Every structure is written in C-alpha cells, then in structure tokens.
Amino acid sequence: MDRRRLLVALQIIVALAASVYVVWLIDWSEAVAVMAAADPRWFLLAFMLSLIAFIPAALRWVGLLRGMGVGYRLVSGYLAYLTGTFYSLAMPGVIGGDAARIWLCRRETGARLWLIAASVLTERALGVAALLVVLSIGLGLFPAASRVWVTEAAPFLAVSVLLGVAGFPWLLRRLETAALPSGYGGAGAVIRRAGTWLLQRLAPVKDLGIGPIAIALSLSLGFQLLDIAVTFAIGQALGLDLNMMVLFVAMPIVYLATVLPVSPGGLGVREAALVVVLSQFGIAAADAALLALAVFLNRVAVGCVGAVQHMAGGVRLSREMRTMRREDG
C-alpha cells in the first residue's frame, strides 16, 4: 500500500471511530421520542438557512476570483458550492468539496487550475480568520467560557491570521522584485527554480487589495453566523436548552478542530468535537450527540440537493478532471 492510500485508510478509520463514538452516546429510545415531538418548522428553517449560507460564501469566492482576474458567475459559484457539498459527503477521500469546486470553475472559465486553487486557499484562510473573530466575540459576550477553555489567545490569533492574509499579497509583490539566492551551488539553482515556479503561480494573488480581502472577510463572517444559526435552529427543533452565545464559542472550536486533515472532510471528527465541546457547557453528552447527528443529517440533505442539481446539469466531473489535468500538465 502506497503512502497516499495509507493516509486515506487512516483518515477513514478516524472518521469511523469518531462516528461510532457519537452514535454510541445517543440514547436511542429517548432520541426517537424527541424526534417524534420535534417541531419540523425548525428543521425546515435550518435547511433553508444552510442553502442561504452559500450565498455569502459564493460572493466571497467570486469576488476573490475577480480580484485575481477571473470572471465567474455568482450563480455558478453558488451551484459549485452545492456540488462541492455533495462530493465532500459522497467521495471525500477521492475528490472533496474544494477540489470539485476548482474543477467546475476551471470548466466554465478556462482559468488555470493553480490560479483557481489559490483563490480557494485564500478563502479558506479567511474562513479560519472569521472563525477566530467569531470565537473572540463569543468570549467577549460569554466570559464564562474562559473558565472552561483556555482561549485567551483567540483574539491574538485572529489578528495574526488577518494580518497574514492581508499582508500576503504585499509579501508576494516584494518577493517578485527581490533577487532569489544565486549561491550554494546546485542547491541555489533548485531554490531559484522552485521560487520562480511558486511566484508565477501565486502571481494573481499579489493583485488583491485590502478592499477585496476586507469584503471577503465580512462575507466569511456572514457565512459563519448563518452556520451558527443553523445549529441553533436544529437545537430548538430538538427542544434543547441551547444558549446562542455558547454556540459562538463552541462552533468555531469545532470547525477549527477539523482544519487538520485527520478524517475525510472532517467527517466524524466534527460531530465528536461538537459533543466534547458542548459537554463542557453543561449539555448532556446524549443530547449533544443527537444534535451532532441532526446537524450532519441536515448537511446530507443539502448535499442531496447538490447531487440533484449536479446530475441535472449532466456534468461528467471525473472524466473532465482527468482531461483538464493533462491539459494543465
């Protein structure tokens, strides 16, 4: 087994173990009674908010692409997010949501893959910054959280990530005019070639100004707030006594826990982290596990919408991915 297959196998094992842990915590007899008494209007609201949340996400991505010189329609960006949700659920170890979005954008715009990938990496960095900002706000509005979690570094990290993202285009402009190392024999030549290759592929990022980055950050915050509202609505449907301010602290921690690729698409890890975090705020483990499962099922429902619209479009993504990979070398 090669290294890549071994990594995928380990990720699947982690996802299964975390998922089994969450399912094992649920009191199924009580869960059936809770679901029978649940208000379906809250579930419907959560589902609609999930679909609405892709609007600021698509606006963010389209804005970053335009700042890099790539014209991409907002509708296409929105549908790409829906399709990406489906692929992150159906084939997380093979494609993943971000990769699917990259290929769909490449299919419509004809832009180079590395350029589109740079836009996705930029929006992901802004997403992390937005999570840290939300966490900082949550700590300010819900100071009791500081007694449970050592999160005093959250504001510092938020500012650091923001400065890093905002300053990265400036750094690229400086590196473009700087002289790459010429000494060190053969090693210097390798460094120069690698540096030149990297700067060429990140060149569009250097044209991003503070304005587009600030707008993209605001849209990232909007996306995160809508996602918190989705979890709150599902909690209301289940009859949980869930404080919104708790979610301002808990949800950023949950999603930051999935930044490292320890499972395909964060599957299982996200749900287990939600159980662990909410239990620190007095939510019973069984209730938190049921909430985590309901949030996951809501995501599956959104992914099904993405699957339907994707198949309706008649796109043969896997075949086109292989063709485009050959074209881009």
RAGIHU-V574073 format. One record per residue. N is the residue number from 1. RES is the residue in one letter. OMEGA is omega as a letter, one per 40 degrees, with the letter a starting at -180 (* if undefined). D_CENTER is the distance of its C-alpha to the mean C-alpha in Angstrom with 2 decimals. Layout:
BEGIN
n={N,N}
res={RES,RES}
omega={OMEGA,OMEGA}
d_center={D_CENTER,D_CENTER}
END
This chain:
BEGIN
n={1,2,3,4,5,6,7,8,9,10,11,12,13,14,15,16,17,18,19,20,21,22,23,24,25,26,27,28,29,30,31,32,33,34,35,36,37,38,39,40,41,42,43,44,45,46,47,48,49,50,51,52,53,54,55,56,57,58,59,60,61,62,63,64,65,66,67,68,69,70,71,72,73,74,75,76,77,78,79,80,81,82,83,84,85,86,87,88,89,90,91,92,93,94,95,96,97,98,99,100,101,102,103,104,105,106,107,108,109,110,111,112,113,114,115,116,117,118,119,120,121,122,123,124,125,126,127,128,129,130,131,132,133,134,135,136,137,138,139,140,141,142,143,144,145,146,147,148,149,150,151,152,153,154,155,156,157,158,159,160,161,162,163,164,165,166,167,168,169,170,171,172,173,174,175,176,177,178,179,180,181,182,183,184,185,186,187,188,189,190,191,192,193,194,195,196,197,198,199,200,201,202,203,204,205,206,207,208,209,210,211,212,213,214,215,216,217,218,219,220,221,222,223,224,225,226,227,228,229,230,231,232,233,234,235,236,237,238,239,240,241,242,243,244,245,246,247,248,249,250,251,252,253,254,255,256,257,258,259,260,261,262,263,264,265,266,267,268,269,270,271,272,273,274,275,276,277,278,279,280,281,282,283,284,285,286,287,288,289,290,291,292,293,294,295,296,297,298,299,300,301,302,303,304,305,306,307,308,309,310,311,312,313,314,315,316,317,318,319,320,321,322,323,324,325,326,327,328,329}
res={M,D,R,R,R,L,L,V,A,L,Q,I,I,V,A,L,A,A,S,V,Y,V,V,W,L,I,D,W,S,E,A,V,A,V,M,A,A,A,D,P,R,W,F,L,L,A,F,M,L,S,L,I,A,F,I,P,A,A,L,R,W,V,G,L,L,R,G,M,G,V,G,Y,R,L,V,S,G,Y,L,A,Y,L,T,G,T,F,Y,S,L,A,M,P,G,V,I,G,G,D,A,A,R,I,W,L,C,R,R,E,T,G,A,R,L,W,L,I,A,A,S,V,L,T,E,R,A,L,G,V,A,A,L,L,V,V,L,S,I,G,L,G,L,F,P,A,A,S,R,V,W,V,T,E,A,A,P,F,L,A,V,S,V,L,L,G,V,A,G,F,P,W,L,L,R,R,L,E,T,A,A,L,P,S,G,Y,G,G,A,G,A,V,I,R,R,A,G,T,W,L,L,Q,R,L,A,P,V,K,D,L,G,I,G,P,I,A,I,A,L,S,L,S,L,G,F,Q,L,L,D,I,A,V,T,F,A,I,G,Q,A,L,G,L,D,L,N,M,M,V,L,F,V,A,M,P,I,V,Y,L,A,T,V,L,P,V,S,P,G,G,L,G,V,R,E,A,A,L,V,V,V,L,S,Q,F,G,I,A,A,A,D,A,A,L,L,A,L,A,V,F,L,N,R,V,A,V,G,C,V,G,A,V,Q,H,M,A,G,G,V,R,L,S,R,E,M,R,T,M,R,R,E,D,G}
omega={a,a,a,i,i,i,i,i,i,i,i,i,i,a,i,a,i,a,i,i,a,a,a,a,a,i,a,i,i,a,i,i,i,a,i,a,a,i,a,i,i,i,i,i,i,i,a,i,i,i,i,a,i,i,i,i,i,i,i,a,i,i,i,i,i,i,i,i,i,i,a,a,i,i,i,i,i,i,i,i,i,i,i,i,i,a,i,i,a,a,a,a,a,a,a,a,a,a,i,i,i,a,i,i,i,a,a,a,a,i,a,a,a,i,i,i,i,i,i,i,i,a,i,i,i,i,i,i,i,i,i,i,i,i,i,i,i,i,i,a,a,a,i,a,a,i,a,a,i,a,a,a,a,i,i,i,i,i,a,i,i,i,i,a,a,a,a,i,i,i,i,i,i,a,a,a,a,i,i,a,a,a,i,i,a,i,i,i,i,i,a,a,i,i,i,i,a,a,i,a,i,a,a,a,a,a,i,i,i,a,i,i,i,i,i,i,i,i,i,i,i,i,a,i,i,i,i,i,i,i,i,a,i,i,i,i,a,i,a,i,a,i,i,a,i,a,i,i,a,a,i,i,a,a,i,i,a,i,i,a,a,i,a,i,a,a,a,a,i,a,i,i,i,i,a,a,a,i,i,a,i,i,a,a,i,i,i,i,i,i,i,i,a,i,i,i,i,i,i,i,i,i,i,i,i,i,a,a,i,i,i,i,i,a,i,a,a,i,a,i,i,i,a,i,i,a,a,i,*}
d_center={29.28,27.55,24.92,22.01,23.17,23.77,20.22,18.92,21.69,20.81,17.14,18.61,21.15,18.73,16.78,20.22,21.63,18.94,19.19,22.98,22.95,21.24,23.57,26.54,26.10,26.43,29.98,30.21,33.50,32.19,28.88,30.97,32.97,30.00,28.41,31.89,32.28,28.77,28.78,27.10,26.69,23.96,22.09,22.66,21.44,18.15,17.78,18.78,16.46,13.48,14.95,15.75,12.29,11.50,14.44,13.26,9.99,12.55,14.97,12.82,12.30,15.95,17.23,15.92,17.36,20.57,20.81,20.81,23.47,21.70,22.50,20.05,20.75,18.61,19.43,18.37,14.96,14.60,15.98,13.78,10.67,12.93,13.98,10.66,10.12,13.62,13.35,10.49,13.03,16.19,15.88,12.95,15.47,16.91,14.56,10.94,8.95,8.47,12.10,13.33,12.27,13.97,17.00,17.38,17.38,19.82,21.91,22.49,22.78,24.29,22.48,22.17,19.23,18.82,18.81,15.99,14.02,14.84,13.41,9.96,10.26,11.62,9.00,6.43,9.52,10.13,6.99,8.43,11.73,11.14,10.31,13.49,15.39,14.81,15.87,18.84,19.82,19.69,21.92,24.25,24.63,24.72,26.61,27.47,24.06,25.33,27.96,25.50,22.88,23.65,21.17,23.61,21.69,18.63,20.31,21.42,18.04,16.60,19.57,19.36,15.82,16.85,20.06,18.54,16.32,19.32,21.80,20.27,21.87,25.11,25.04,24.73,27.66,29.68,29.05,30.05,33.44,33.86,35.96,34.30,36.33,39.38,40.98,40.48,41.99,39.86,36.84,36.96,36.92,33.85,32.05,33.19,32.06,28.61,28.29,29.56,27.23,24.14,25.43,26.19,22.69,21.13,23.99,22.22,19.87,23.07,23.99,21.19,22.96,22.19,22.30,19.42,17.25,18.42,17.77,14.19,13.73,15.56,13.46,10.27,12.54,13.62,10.33,9.88,13.59,13.57,11.15,13.68,16.42,15.33,15.68,18.90,20.32,19.92,21.57,24.34,24.87,25.44,27.78,26.02,27.18,23.75,23.79,21.12,21.42,20.61,17.18,16.71,17.20,15.93,12.45,11.27,13.07,11.56,7.88,9.44,11.35,8.70,8.09,11.28,11.53,14.17,13.50,12.32,8.73,9.33,12.06,14.79,13.56,11.37,14.57,16.95,15.36,15.66,19.26,20.10,18.86,20.50,23.62,24.08,24.53,27.20,25.35,27.07,25.19,26.21,24.96,21.59,21.32,22.33,19.76,16.98,18.52,18.86,15.22,14.42,17.27,16.06,12.84,15.40,17.48,14.89,14.39,18.18,18.38,16.26,18.65,21.67,20.94,20.03,23.28,25.20,24.40,26.02,23.52,24.21,20.94,21.93,25.31,24.13,21.61,24.61,26.74,24.39,23.86,27.66,27.99,25.63,27.32}
END
